[in-house]
Structures are given as structure tokens and as C-alpha cells.
Amino acid sequence: MRESRPARRISDQAVMAVFTFTPQAAQKLKQIIQERGGNLALSIAADPEVTGGAWRLTLVPRRPSTAVVSGVPVEADAEALRLLDGTIIDWVMTPDGPGLGIYDQNLVDNDPRRRGRF
């Protein structure tokens, strides 16, 4: 499930994070962005209203300063970057349909803990 390329470091106001997308998630996100005109980025924000790590993931206009992680343009606020450090974002199928799952890639038991879904 891990991508072979190292995760890209992105920063926001001196906050550094290392995270990555699986090849499946990166491919699907790039496809969705292209279908919507190509000048978008995935915005990732931590949801302060939910205890236990919920996320707001939306597509926003791409800016010149937008970081690229695993080929996916990404915008993230400082809190999201702090929480994303050490995670992997995967394209998953759930009873509610397809979406993005955010998992802790540092777990050694190969059973990633679900941290959020888009």
C-alpha cells in the first residue's frame, strides 16, 4: 500500500509535515482534478468541531504556492499539516461509497487505523 517515492515535505507558517498518497489515491485525485478543468488543488483542513481527528477535504483553486505531494496539488492549514505528519492517504471503498482514507503509516502491524474519510 505504500508508495515507492518518498513523501514530499510541505510547510505552512513554519509547520512541516511528511505524508503521502497511495498510487491509487494520487491517480484518482489527479483524474478528478483534470475532469474539473485541471487548475484545482486538494484542500485538507482539520475539523476543530469533531473530536478524534475529522477532516475537511475539498477542491479549491490552485495557487502558485500550492505544494505537490505524490503528484497531487495540495493546500493545507497549519493544524492539518501537524496532524498529517506520518500519514498516508488512500482511495478506499466503504459502505457509503468511494473516498479518501487517512491512515497512520507508522503502524507496524499492517492494519492502518482509520483517521478520516472524504
Long-range contacts (C-beta under 8 A, 24 or more apart in sequence): 1-88, 1-90, 1-112, 2-88, 2-105, 3-70, 3-88, 5-70, 7-69, 7-70, 8-67, 8-68, 8-69, 8-70, 10-67, 10-69, 10-74, 10-76, 10-81, 11-81, 12-76, 12-77, 12-78, 12-81, 13-78, 15-78, 15-81, 15-82, 16-81, 16-85, 17-76, 17-81, 17-82, 17-84, 17-85, 18-85, 18-86, 19-69, 19-84, 19-85, 19-86, 19-87, 19-88, 19-89, 19-105, 20-69, 20-70, 20-88, 20-89, 20-105, 21-69, 21-70, 21-71, 21-72, 21-88, 21-89, 21-90, 22-88, 22-89, 22-90, 22-91, 23-70, 24-90, 24-91, 25-70, 25-72, 25-89, 25-90, 25-91, 25-100, 26-70, 26-71, 26-72, 27-91, 28-91, 28-98, 29-72, 29-91, 29-100, 30-71, 30-72, 32-59, 33-59, 33-72, 33-73, 40-73, 41-66, 41-73, 41-74, 41-75, 42-72, 42-73, 42-74, 42-75, 43-74, 43-75, 43-76, 44-74, 44-75, 44-76, 44-77, 44-80, 44-84, 45-76, 45-77, 45-79, 45-80, 46-77, 46-79, 46-80, 46-82, 46-83, 48-79, 53-83, 53-102, 53-115, 53-116, 54-116, 55-80, 55-102, 55-115, 55-116, 55-118, 57-100, 57-118, 87-115, 88-112, 92-117
